[in-house]
């Protein structure tokens, strides 16, 4: 059934046909709600006509939609359109050409990311791929399979037509025949046809599921498929990419099946003599007839492909060599070394030339791009992803390893980066002055790791950090949260102390992004004030570390750094700016000028993607100013999503009123504010007028919204009535560091909350309104306890704690006494109670989990179950809440821009001094 341009399928308008997909026709369409182009795949009529298969298909599609990986085509939506005018049907949808009342049948469809590029099948029609490109595509497909397999999803129809080649790399398409582990049933998209009869492509769906040339022996026999089945197909595709020929051929389906079951394809070297022996071994292991003899995990195959790619001279992603098993034979290693030397001549020549250029009379800058892959995007709380040592010899950066960000180290003279053990979820790295240690933030801690080896060590407690720098006196200066001043702690360990506090009389509310001057005499930093809406307009300050003198340098920028050349660098509106700077007298001595256009900056929080070393090495990511936005969505317990018609904003926290009529929404920016969203009328007036208001939550009677504010220079809880013109009223005394979650008891007299202490981390406290004992410790340990939530009857408190080494959710009687019970089994954060009863929800990565609590006659809890998966923003504030009707109101970030590679400029100071001369 062909659809004409203008046909409406729900909110999607058909634009033009694209072609046939694995399960139906594919069209380019326009999403009229979000004003974006998408791809629509219309499913075959036999799927739409079978209610049971359609229900299974929808269930499987929801799970597949939870896959979030840079090399997997995103599934946005799944829908069913039933045109009005059909007898006995009254559901929505418009007829072809935009009309109504058509006789066309109901249409089930998938809504996917629209990709620009060509399929691997189309590319292979032109012949085999170059070795490096084939290795790159295979590595990216293996990484995508690893991500799917971790979610229990087996593709089962991996073939060149389901791999799209785009500018950003390979994208794995069409999970239409995918199998979800444990379902015990055929996919809803599979037909009940038996043996395949088509010549090209040979596809059989049902007892034999997939495309025959790329099917493993167990698939041909109709046996269950698992992750190793996909690895067979990966081997067949890689063989075809390298040779231009299929691994198995046959004049008929029967002869092709015989070849798959019993024949071995010719060795790669017989068709491509320069093929590395290790690559031939990898392909043969993928194509082993017995699944037990193949690679057992896609991540293992990806690691091996990365290793081979390095030895073949290709650009290599960051890798931890310790993850390799036994390497290839010595002869191959020697040959690989020779290939590497030949292939990286350009990059090494640049470095060698630069070292020679340090001789007098040869000072020209050298630019090159490194191939190490940073995390592909930065979510709603952006941060710098790399640092350079003072001597310019080492770069530390954040890259993903098995889907988890961790810290990598690259020596600029080396060919590969090395993962730093124990640095999972690292953020914002910075080097010690001697370049032998690295500071970073992870797990609400400031940590230090030595390049000589050993586990990272904790140095201080943090909330949501805003930068760190290492002073020559071996102390670390850092900003522990987005509403704090600067703190200082000995790098070897000790007590953290406050170094500089914002002055509320001057409108100051936050000090962030500190950077020590090269001589260690001063620290420059950015100041958020109550009158800015963008960090492009922030103040730059300097503080003498010898005298404590502090003064404003200028207004209009963030993320400052001092250079040995006498320049002050800072970021503004997608550019790197500079001005002459006298460190001895702590003053700017000349006019500011742009020195480098096209740098990634973040006006929302003042971060920027650049770093500079004392030897003149500059590292940056080319781009522009980035503004992050998100949408508000209703999601029911099955995962069905409805996007609210509110404009995308920098939403960072949300709370639904007890009656379900309103939502308090925290919109981030240079000065956060709380807004009230009418969930019926969709109006959204602003509630707070002053600056620094975060983490809203409602009183039990729904009459007031409470939140944390740092107005006046100290953090405390405020409550404010929702009527227009109401004024905020302080609830608690000043507290040192908030928020970490809070909740009211049903009687409105007791507030339980978490706060940060440098001595013991996050602890739980209670505050009794208008009575004794006022503020009282509820749970204080050496671990982090935060995000307390009281049940609807007020008898139980749920919270998260990292006492096992990772965050887990616990429940305990409130106010006590009573034994705590662990609820989550493999990680849990941000618990929420249902508005009635004892249903508990929490987050586990992108999964929303559900647990039923039975408090009597003795406490018990059901096993956690996955309700649905949704990508939510990564932040310490609650990006979701549950409404009285059981739906979830969720903040879902729009895809952030993909960051490019790091550009390295050697001897950049010569260019800087030429553009902005400084009198010394």
C-alpha positions in Angstrom: 0.0 0.0 0.0 1.6 3.2 -1.2 1.0 6.5 0.7 0.9 9.8 -1.1 2.7 13.0 -0.1 0.5 14.8 2.4 -0.9 11.7 4.0 -1.3 12.1 7.8 -0.4 9.3 10.2 -1.3 10.7 13.5 1.0 13.8 14.0 3.2 12.8 11.1 2.8 14.0 7.5 4.3 12.0 4.7 6.7 14.0 2.5 8.1 11.5 0.0 8.9 7.8 -0.4 12.4 6.6 0.5 12.2 2.9 -0.4 11.4 -0.5 0.8 12.6 -1.5 4.3 13.0 -4.9 5.8 9.4 -5.0 7.0 7.6 -2.5 4.8 7.7 0.8 2.9 9.8 3.7 4.2 8.9 7.3 3.8 10.4 10.7 4.7 7.9 12.5 6.9 7.5 15.6 9.1 6.8 15.5 12.8 4.2 18.3 13.1 4.6 18.4 16.9 8.3 18.9 17.1 8.8 20.3 13.6 11.5 17.8 12.6 12.1 15.4 9.8 11.7 11.7 10.5 11.6 8.4 8.7 8.3 6.4 8.8 8.2 2.7 8.2 4.7 1.4 7.4 4.3 -2.2 8.5 2.8 -5.0 6.2 -1.0 -5.4 6.3 -0.7 -8.9 7.8 0.9 -7.4 10.9 -1.8 -4.7 11.2 -4.6 -7.2 10.7 -3.5 -9.6 13.5 -4.2 -8.1 16.9 -2.0 -10.5 18.8 1.0 -10.0 16.6 0.4 -6.2 16.7 0.3 -6.2 20.5 3.6 -8.3 20.6 5.1 -5.9 18.1 4.3 -2.9 20.2 5.7 -4.4 23.3 8.9 -5.3 21.5 9.1 -1.9 19.9 8.9 -0.2 23.3 11.9 -2.2 24.5 13.9 -1.5 21.3 13.0 2.2 21.6 15.0 2.2 24.9 18.2 1.5 23.0 20.4 4.7 23.1 23.7 4.4 21.2 25.5 6.6 18.7 25.6 3.7 16.2 22.0 2.6 16.5 19.2 4.3 14.6 16.9 5.8 17.2 13.3 4.6 17.2 11.2 7.6 18.2 7.7 6.3 18.2 5.3 3.5 17.2 1.7 4.3 16.2 -1.5 3.0 14.7 -3.6 5.2 12.4 -7.2 4.2 11.7 -8.8 6.6 9.2 -12.2 8.0 10.1 -15.0 7.0 7.8 -14.4 3.3 8.0 -17.3 1.2 9.2 -17.0 0.4 12.8 -13.9 2.5 13.3 -13.6 5.9 14.9 -10.0 6.4 15.8 -8.0 9.4 14.6 -5.9 9.8 11.5 -6.3 11.5 8.1 -6.8 10.1 4.7 -4.2 10.1 1.9 -3.5 13.6 0.6 -4.7 15.0 3.9 -8.4 14.2 3.4 -10.8 12.2 5.5 -13.0 9.2 5.1 -10.7 7.0 3.0 -11.2 3.3 2.6 -7.6 2.4 3.1 -6.9 0.0 5.9 -5.5 0.8 9.3 -1.8 1.5 9.2 0.7 0.5 11.9 4.0 2.4 11.6 7.4 3.0 13.2 8.9 6.5 13.5 12.7 6.6 13.3 15.6 8.9 13.1 16.0 10.2 9.5 19.6 9.4 8.4 21.5 11.0 5.5 23.9 8.6 3.8 23.9 5.3 1.9 23.4 1.7 3.0 26.3 -0.6 3.2 24.6 -2.7 0.6 24.6 0.2 -1.8 28.2 0.9 -1.1 29.2 -2.7 -1.7 27.7 -2.6 -5.2 30.8 -0.4 -6.0 33.2 -3.0 -4.7 35.1 -3.8 -1.5 35.8 -1.2 1.1 39.4 0.0 2.0 40.8 -1.9 5.0 40.5 1.0 7.4 37.0 1.9 6.4 35.9 -1.8 6.7 37.4 -2.0 10.2 35.8 1.2 11.2 32.3 0.1 10.1 32.7 -3.3 11.7 33.9 -1.8 15.0 30.9 0.5 15.1 28.4 -2.2 14.2 30.0 -4.5 16.9 29.7 -1.7 19.5 26.0 -1.2 18.5 25.4 -5.0 18.9 27.1 -5.0 22.3 24.7 -2.2 23.4 21.6 -4.1 22.1 22.8 -7.4 23.6 23.2 -5.8 27.0 19.5 -5.0 26.9 18.6 -8.6 25.9 17.9 -7.7 22.3 19.3 -9.9 19.5 19.0 -8.4 16.0 18.7 -11.6 14.0 18.6 -9.8 10.6 22.0 -8.1 10.5 22.9 -7.5 6.8 24.5 -4.7 4.7 21.0 -3.3 3.9 20.5 -2.7 7.6 23.7 -0.7 8.1 23.6 2.9 7.1 26.9 4.8 6.4 26.6 8.4 7.6 29.0 11.2 8.2 29.0 10.4 11.9 29.7 6.7 11.3 27.8 3.5 10.8 24.2 3.2 12.1 22.5 -0.1 12.7 19.0 -0.2 11.4 15.8 -2.3 11.5 15.4 -4.3 14.6 12.1 -5.5 13.1 13.1 -9.1 13.4 14.8 -8.6 16.8 14.3 -11.1 19.5 13.9 -10.1 23.1 15.6 -12.6 25.4 13.1 -14.6 27.4 10.1 -13.9 25.2 9.9 -17.4 24.0 7.9 -16.4 20.9 8.6 -15.2 17.3 8.8 -11.5 16.7 5.5 -9.9 15.8 7.0 -8.7 12.6 7.8 -12.3 11.5 5.6 -14.0 8.9 4.7 -17.6 9.2 6.1 -18.5 5.9 8.4 -21.5 6.0 11.4 -21.8 3.6 12.9 -18.9 1.7 12.5 -18.8 -2.1 13.6 -15.3 -3.1 16.9 -15.0 -5.0 18.1 -11.6 -3.8 17.8 -10.8 -1.0 16.9 -14.2 0.3 14.7 -13.4 3.3 12.6 -15.8 5.2 10.6 -14.8 8.2 9.2 -17.3 10.6 10.7 -20.7 11.3 13.8 -19.3 9.5 14.1 -15.7 10.5 16.5 -13.3 8.7 18.3 -12.9 5.4 19.8 -16.2 4.3 23.3 -15.2 3.1 23.9 -13.8 6.6 22.2 -16.4 8.7 24.0 -18.6 11.2 23.6 -22.4 11.0 21.4 -22.4 14.1 19.0 -20.0 12.4 18.9 -22.1 9.2 17.9 -25.1 11.4 15.2 -23.0 13.1 17.0 -23.1 16.5 16.9 -20.2 19.0 19.1 -17.3 18.2 21.3 -15.5 20.7 24.0 -12.8 20.7 26.4 -15.2 18.9 24.0 -15.5 16.0 24.5 -11.7 15.3 28.3 -12.2 15.5 28.1 -14.8 12.7 26.3 -12.1 10.5 29.0 -9.6 11.6 31.7 -11.9 10.3 29.8 -12.5 7.0 29.4 -8.7 6.5 33.1 -8.0 7.3 34.1 -10.7 4.9 32.0 -9.1 2.1 33.3 -5.6 3.0 36.9 -6.7 2.6 36.6 -8.9 -0.5 33.6 -7.7 -2.3 32.3 -11.3 -2.3 29.8 -13.0 0.0 31.2 -15.6 2.4 28.7 -18.2 1.2 27.1 -18.5 -2.2 24.6 -20.8 -3.8 22.6 -21.1 -7.0 19.5 -21.9 -5.0 18.3 -21.6 -1.4 19.0 -25.3 -0.9 22.6 -25.0 -2.1 23.2 -21.9 -0.1 21.9 -23.6 3.1 24.3 -26.5 2.4 27.2 -24.0 2.1 26.3 -22.3 5.3 26.0 -25.6 7.2 29.2 -27.4 5.9 31.5 -25.2 3.7 34.3 -22.8 4.7 34.7 -19.5 2.8 38.2 -19.0 1.1 40.7 -17.4 3.4 40.7 -13.6 3.2 44.4 -13.6 2.2 43.6 -15.5 -1.0 41.3 -12.7 -2.1 43.1 -9.7 -0.4 46.8 -10.6 0.1 47.5 -7.6 2.4 44.8 -8.7 4.9 46.3 -8.9 8.4 46.4 -12.5 9.8 44.7 -11.3 13.0 41.7 -10.1 10.9 41.4 -13.4 9.1 41.4 -15.1 12.5 38.7 -12.8 13.8 36.4 -13.4 10.8 36.9 -17.2 10.9 36.0 -17.1 14.6 32.8 -15.2 13.9 31.9 -17.8 11.2 32.5 -20.9 13.3 29.7 -23.4 12.8 29.4 -24.1 16.5 28.2 -21.0 18.5 30.4 -22.1 21.4 33.5 -21.6 19.2 32.6 -18.1 18.2 33.2 -14.8 20.0 30.9 -15.0 23.0 30.2 -11.3 23.3 30.1 -8.4 20.7 32.1 -6.3 23.1 35.0 -8.8 22.7 34.8 -8.6 18.9 34.8 -4.8 19.1 37.9 -4.8 21.3 39.7 -7.1 18.9 38.7 -5.0 15.9 40.0 -1.9 17.6 43.3 -3.6 18.2 43.6 -4.8 14.6 42.6 -1.3 13.4 45.4 0.3 15.3 47.9 -2.3 13.9 46.6 -1.6 10.4 47.3 2.1 10.6 43.7 3.3 11.0 42.5 6.0 13.4 41.8 4.2 16.7 39.3 5.0 19.4 40.5 5.1 23.0 41.2 1.6 24.3 42.4 0.1 27.5 45.1 -2.5 26.6 44.4 -4.4 29.8 41.1 -5.5 28.4 42.8 -7.6 25.6 43.3 -11.3 25.9 46.3 -12.9 24.4 47.4 -11.0 21.3 48.2 -12.2 17.8 51.4 -14.0 17.0 54.8 -12.2 17.3 55.3 -12.2 13.5 52.1 -10.3 13.0 52.9 -7.9 15.8 56.2 -7.0 14.0 54.3 -6.6 10.7 51.6 -4.5 12.5 54.3 -2.2 14.0 55.6 -1.6 10.5 52.2 -0.8 9.2 51.5 1.6 12.1 54.7 3.5 11.5 53.8 3.9 7.8 50.2 4.9 8.5 50.7 7.5 11.2 53.5 9.3 9.4 51.6 12.5 9.2 50.6 12.8 12.8 54.1 11.8 14.1 55.8 14.1 11.6 53.7 16.9 13.0 54.8 16.2 16.6 58.5 15.6 15.6 58.5 18.7 13.5 57.2 20.7 16.4 59.8 19.4 18.7 62.4 20.5 16.2 60.6 23.8 15.8 61.4 24.8 19.3 64.9 25.7 18.1 65.4 29.4 17.6 64.0 30.8 14.4 61.4 28.2 13.8 58.2 29.0 15.7 55.2 28.4 13.4 52.1 26.7 15.0 51.2 23.2 13.9 47.6 22.0 13.9 46.2 18.5 13.8 43.1 16.5 14.9 43.5 13.5 17.1 41.3 10.4 16.6 40.5 9.7 20.2 36.8 9.6 20.6 35.3 11.7 23.4 31.8 11.0 24.7 29.6 11.7 21.7 27.5 14.4 23.4 27.1 16.4 26.5 23.7 16.4 28.1 21.8 19.0 30.1 24.7 19.8 32.4 27.7 20.4 30.1 31.3 20.3 31.2 34.8 20.3 29.7 35.8 16.8 28.6 39.6 17.0 28.6 42.7 18.6 30.2 46.3 19.1 29.1 49.4 18.8 31.4 51.4 21.9 31.9 54.3 20.7 29.8 51.9 19.8 27.0 53.0 16.2 26.9 49.8 14.5 28.1 46.0 14.8 27.5 43.4 13.4 29.9 39.9 13.1 28.4 36.5 11.5 29.0 35.4 8.7 26.6 32.9 5.9 26.9 34.0 2.4 27.7 31.2 -0.2 27.4 28.8 2.7 27.5 30.2 4.2 30.7 32.2 7.5 30.7 35.7 7.0 32.1 39.0 8.8 32.2 41.6 8.1 29.5 45.2 9.2 29.3 47.1 9.9 26.0 50.7 10.7 25.8 51.0 12.9 22.7 54.0 10.9 21.4 52.1 7.6 21.8 49.7 6.0 19.3 46.9 5.1 21.6 45.1 6.2 24.8 45.0 4.1 28.0 41.9 3.9 30.2 42.5 4.8 33.9 41.1 2.0 36.1 38.5 3.0 38.7 37.5 6.3 36.9 34.0 5.3 35.8 31.6 8.3 35.5 34.6 10.7 35.7 34.0 14.4 35.0 36.1 17.6 34.5 39.7 16.3 34.7 42.7 18.5 35.6 46.4 17.8 36.0 48.8 18.3 38.9 51.6 20.8 38.2 54.1 17.9 37.6 51.7 16.1 35.3 52.0 12.9 37.3 48.5 12.9 38.9 45.0 13.8 37.7 42.1 15.3 39.7 38.5 14.6 38.6 35.0 14.4 40.0 32.9 11.2 40.2 30.3 9.7 42.5 29.8 13.0 44.4 33.5 13.1 45.3 36.6 15.0 44.3 39.1 12.3 43.5 42.8 12.0 42.7 44.5 9.2 40.7 48.3 8.7 40.1 49.7 7.9 36.7 52.0 5.5 38.4 49.1 3.3 39.3 46.8 2.6 42.1 43.1 3.2 42.7 41.7 6.8 42.8 41.5 8.3 46.2 38.7 10.6 47.6 39.6 14.1 48.7 36.4 16.0 49.2 32.6 15.9 49.0 30.9 17.6 46.1 27.3 18.0 44.8 27.3 19.1 41.1 30.9 20.4 40.6 31.9 23.5 38.7 35.5 22.9 38.1 38.8 22.2 39.8 42.5 23.3 39.5 45.7 22.2 41.0 48.0 24.8 42.7 51.8 24.6 42.8 51.6 24.3 46.6 49.9 20.9 46.1 46.4 22.0 47.0 43.4 21.6 44.9 40.9 24.5 44.5 37.4 23.5 43.4 33.8 24.6 43.2 31.7 21.8 44.8 28.3 22.9 43.5 26.5 25.3 41.3 25.6 27.6 44.2 28.8 27.6 46.2 32.1 29.5 46.5 35.6 28.1 46.1 37.0 25.5 48.4 40.5 24.2 49.0 41.8 20.8 50.0 45.4 19.3 50.3 46.0 17.1 47.3 47.6 14.5 49.6 44.4 14.4 51.7 43.1 16.5 54.6 40.2 18.7 55.6 38.6 20.9 52.9 38.0 24.5 53.8 36.2 27.4 52.2 38.5 29.7 50.3 36.2 32.3 48.9 32.5 32.9 49.5 30.1 34.8 47.2 29.1 38.2 48.5 25.3 38.5 48.3 25.5 42.3 48.8 27.1 42.5 45.4 24.6 40.1 43.9 27.1 37.2 43.8 25.6 33.7 44.0 28.2 31.3 42.6 32.0 31.0 42.0 32.9 28.5 39.4 35.5 27.3 36.9 38.7 28.2 38.9 42.1 28.2 37.2 45.4 28.9 39.0 47.9 31.2 37.3 51.1 29.6 36.0 53.2 31.1 38.9 50.6 29.9 41.5 50.1 33.4 42.9 46.4 33.8 41.9 43.3 32.1 40.8 40.8 33.4 38.2 37.2 32.3 38.1 33.7 33.2 36.9 31.0 34.7 39.1 27.3 34.1 38.6 25.3 37.1 39.7 21.6 37.7 40.2 21.4 40.0 37.1 22.6 37.7 34.3 20.7 35.3 32.1 23.7 33.9 30.3 27.3 33.2 31.3 28.3 35.2 28.2 27.6 38.1 30.6 29.2 36.7 33.7 31.9 38.5 35.7 35.5 37.4 35.7 37.3 37.7 39.0 40.8 37.1 40.3 41.9 36.3 43.9 45.5 36.5 45.2 46.4 33.3 46.9 49.1 35.2 48.8 47.1 38.1 50.3 43.5 37.1 49.8 42.8 40.3 47.8 40.0 39.8 45.3 38.8 42.0 42.5 36.7 42.0 39.4 38.7 41.9 36.1 35.9 42.4 33.6 32.3 41.5 32.7 31.3 39.4 29.7 32.7 35.9 29.8 33.5 32.7 31.6 36.0 29.8 31.9 39.1 32.0 32.2 42.8 30.9 32.2 46.1 32.8 32.6 49.0 32.1 30.3 52.8 32.5 30.7 52.7 35.0 27.9 50.7 37.5 30.0 47.3 36.9 28.5 43.9 36.3 30.1 41.9 33.8 28.0 38.1 33.4 28.4 35.1 32.0 26.6 32.2 33.9 25.2 29.4 33.1 22.7 31.3 30.4 20.8 34.7 32.2 20.7 37.9 32.2 22.7 38.7 35.7 23.8 41.8 37.3 25.2 43.1 40.4 26.9 46.5 41.5 28.2 46.8 40.6 31.9 49.3 41.7 34.6 49.4 38.8 37.1 51.6 40.8 39.5 49.1 43.6 39.9 46.0 41.5 39.2 44.6 43.6 36.4 43.7 43.6 32.8 45.9 46.1 30.9 44.4 46.3 27.5 41.3 45.7 25.3 39.8 42.3 24.8 39.9 40.7 21.4 38.7 37.4 19.9 41.6 35.1 19.2 39.9 31.9 18.1 36.4 31.7 16.5 34.3 28.5 16.5 34.8 26.9 19.9 32.2 25.0 21.8 30.9 27.0 24.7 27.9 26.7 27.1 26.2 29.9 28.0 23.9 28.0 30.4 26.6 27.2 32.9 29.8 28.9 31.7 31.8 25.8 30.6 33.8 25.7 27.4 35.8 23.1 25.5 39.3 24.4 25.5 42.5 23.9 27.5 46.0 25.4 27.3 49.4 24.3 28.5 52.4 26.4 29.6 54.4 25.2 26.6 51.9 26.8 24.2 49.8 23.7 23.4 46.2 24.5 22.8 43.4 21.9 22.7 39.8 22.7 21.8 36.7 21.3 20.1 35.5 23.3 17.1 31.9 24.3 17.2 29.7 27.1 18.6 27.7 28.2 21.6 25.4 25.3 22.7 22.0 25.7 24.3 20.5 22.6 25.8 16.7 22.1 25.6 14.3 19.4 26.7 10.6 18.5 26.4 7.9 17.7 29.0 6.2 14.3 28.5 3.4 12.3 30.0 4.4 8.6 30.1 2.1 5.8 31.3 3.3 2.7 33.0 3.5 0.9 29.7 5.8 3.5 28.3 3.3 5.2 26.0 4.4 8.8 25.6 2.6 12.0 25.0 4.6 15.2 24.5 3.1 18.3 26.1 2.6 21.3 23.8 5.0 23.4 25.9 8.1 24.9 24.2 11.4 23.1 24.7 13.3 24.7 27.5 16.2 24.0 29.8 13.9 22.0 32.2 15.8 20.4 35.0 13.3 19.4 37.7 9.6 18.8 37.9 7.0 18.1 40.6 3.2 17.4 40.2 0.7 18.9 42.7 -1.2 16.5 44.9 -4.4 17.1 42.9 -2.7 16.6 39.6 -3.7 20.0 38.2 -0.4 21.7 38.3 3.3 21.0 38.0 6.1 23.1 39.4 8.9 23.2 36.9 12.5 24.3 37.5 13.9 26.0 34.3 17.7 26.2 34.4 19.8 29.0 33.1 22.3 31.5 34.5 19.5 32.2 37.1 17.2 29.3 37.7 13.5 30.0 38.3 10.4 28.1 39.2 7.3 28.1 36.9 3.8 26.8 37.5 2.5 24.7 34.6 -1.3 24.4 34.3 -1.6 20.8 33.1 -5.0 21.4 31.6 -4.6 24.8 30.0 -0.9 24.6 29.4 -0.2 28.1 30.6 3.0 28.4 32.5 3.4 31.6 34.7 6.6 32.3 36.6 6.4 31.8 40.3 9.7 33.0 41.6 11.1 36.4 40.8 14.4 36.4 42.5 17.5 34.3 41.5 18.7 30.8 42.3 15.6 28.7 42.8 15.8 25.0 42.3 14.3 21.5 43.2 10.6 22.4 43.6 8.2 20.1 45.6 4.7 20.6 47.0 3.4 20.7 50.5 1.1 17.8 51.3 -2.1 20.0 51.0 -1.0 21.4 47.6 -1.3 25.0 48.8 2.4 25.9 48.4 5.4 25.1 46.4 8.7 24.6 48.2 12.2 24.9 46.8 15.8 25.6 47.6 17.2 29.0 47.1 20.7 30.6 47.8 19.3 34.1 48.0 21.1 36.1 50.6 24.2 34.0 50.1 23.0 31.0 52.1 21.0 27.9 51.1 17.6 27.2 52.8 14.2 25.9 52.0 11.5 28.4 51.0 7.7 27.9 50.5 5.5 30.1 48.3 1.7 30.1 47.8 0.7 29.6 44.2 -1.7 32.6 44.1 -0.3 35.5 42.1 1.7 38.1 44.0 2.6 35.8 46.9 6.0 36.1 48.5 8.4 33.4 49.4 8.7 32.5 53.1 11.8 30.8 54.6 11.0 27.4 56.1 14.3 26.2 57.5 17.4 27.9 59.0 20.3 28.4 56.7 21.9 25.1 55.7 25.4 24.5 54.3 24.7 22.7 51.0 21.3 21.8 49.5 19.5 20.2 47.7 19.7 16.5 47.7 16.0 15.8 47.7 13.2 16.6 50.2 9.7 15.5 51.2 6.9 16.7 53.6 5.1 14.4 56.1 1.4 14.3 55.4 0.6 16.5 58.4 2.8 19.3 57.0 4.8 19.6 60.3 8.0 17.6 59.4 10.3 18.1 56.5 12.9 15.4 55.7 15.8 16.5 53.5 19.4 15.7 52.6 22.4 18.0 52.7 26.1 17.9 52.0 28.8 18.0 54.7 32.5 17.9 54.0 32.9 15.6 57.1 30.4 12.9 56.3 29.0 13.5 52.8 25.3 13.5 52.2 23.1 12.9 55.3 19.4 12.9 56.0 18.0 15.5 58.4 14.5 16.5 59.6 13.0 19.8 60.5 10.0 20.2 62.7 8.1 23.4 61.8 7.4 25.7 64.7 8.5 23.3 67.4 11.3 21.3 69.0 13.8 20.0 68.2 13.9 22.0 65.0 16.7 20.6 62.7 17.7 17.1 63.8 19.9 14.5 62.3 17.9 11.5 61.0 20.6 9.4 59.3 24.3 10.3 59.3 26.9 7.8 58.2 30.2 7.8 56.3 28.2 7.0 53.1 26.0 9.2 51.0 22.2 9.1 51.9 20.0 11.4 49.8 16.8 11.9 48.0 14.4 11.0 50.9 10.7 10.5 50.0 7.9 9.8 52.4 5.1 7.4 51.6 1.6 8.8 51.3 0.8 7.7 54.9 4.0 9.1 56.2 5.1 5.8 57.8 7.9 4.9 55.5 10.9 6.8 54.0 12.6 5.7 50.8 16.1 7.0 50.1 19.2 6.1 48.2 22.6 5.2 49.7 25.9 4.1 48.3 27.0 1.9 51.2 27.4 -1.1 48.8 29.7 1.0 46.6 27.0 2.1 44.2 23.7 3.8 44.7 20.8 1.6 45.8 17.3 2.3 47.1 16.3 1.5 50.7 13.1 1.8 52.7 12.9 2.4 56.5 10.1 3.1 59.0 9.6 6.8 59.6 10.3 8.4 62.0 11.7 5.1 63.3 12.9 3.0 64.9 13.0 0.0 62.5 15.3 -2.0 60.2 16.1 -0.6 56.8 15.3 -2.8 53.8 17.2 -2.7 50.5 14.7 -2.5 47.6 16.8 -2.2 44.4 19.0 -5.1 43.3 21.5 -3.7 40.8 21.5 0.0 41.2 18.8 2.6 42.0 18.4 6.3 42.4 15.7 9.0 43.0 12.9 6.9 44.5 9.2 8.0 44.3 6.1 6.7 46.0 2.8 6.3 44.3 0.3 8.9 45.5 -1.8 6.1 47.1 -0.8 2.8 48.5 2.7 1.4 48.8 3.9 1.3 45.2 7.5 2.5 44.9 9.3 3.7 41.8 12.9 4.5 41.1 15.5 5.0 38.3 18.0 2.4 37.2 19.9 4.2 34.4 17.3 4.8 31.7 14.8 2.3 33.2 11.9 3.2 35.5 11.5 0.4 38.0 8.4 -0.6 40.0 8.2 -2.4 43.4 5.2 -3.2 45.5 5.7 -2.8 49.2 3.7 -4.8 51.8 4.4 -3.2 55.2 2.3 -5.6 57.2 2.0 -8.0 58.9 5.7 -8.1 58.2 7.6 -6.0 55.7 8.1 -7.5 52.2 8.8 -6.2 48.8 8.3 -7.7 45.3 11.2 -8.1 42.9 11.9 -4.9 41.0 10.4 -4.9 37.5 11.1 -2.6 34.6 8.1 -0.5 33.7 9.6 1.2 30.7 12.8 2.9 29.6 13.3 6.6 28.9 16.3 8.8 28.4 16.2 11.4 31.2 18.6 14.2 31.9 21.5 13.4 34.0 21.4 15.7 37.0 21.1 15.6 40.8 17.5 17.1 40.6 14.4 15.0 40.0 13.6 15.0 36.3 10.4 13.1 36.8 7.4 12.8 39.1 4.3 10.5 39.4 0.8 12.0 39.2 -2.3 10.9 41.1 -3.6 9.1 38.0 -0.4 7.0 37.9 1.2 8.6 34.9 4.7 10.0 35.0 5.6 13.6 34.1 9.1 13.4 32.7 11.8 15.7 31.4 13.3 14.2 28.2 16.4 16.0 26.8 16.4 16.8 23.1 19.4 15.2 21.4 22.5 17.4 22.2 24.9 18.2 19.4 27.5 15.6 18.7 30.9 16.9 19.6 33.7 16.8 17.1 37.3 15.6 17.7 39.9 17.4 19.7 42.0 19.8 17.7 45.6 20.3 19.0 47.6 23.3 18.1 51.3 23.1 19.0 53.2 26.4 19.6 50.0 28.3 19.6 51.4 31.1 21.8 53.3 32.5 18.8 49.9 33.0 17.1 48.4 34.4 20.3 51.2 37.0 20.7 51.0 38.0 17.1 47.3 38.7 17.4 47.4 40.4 20.8 50.9 41.8 21.6 51.7 42.2 25.3 54.3 44.5 26.8 56.4 42.7 29.4 
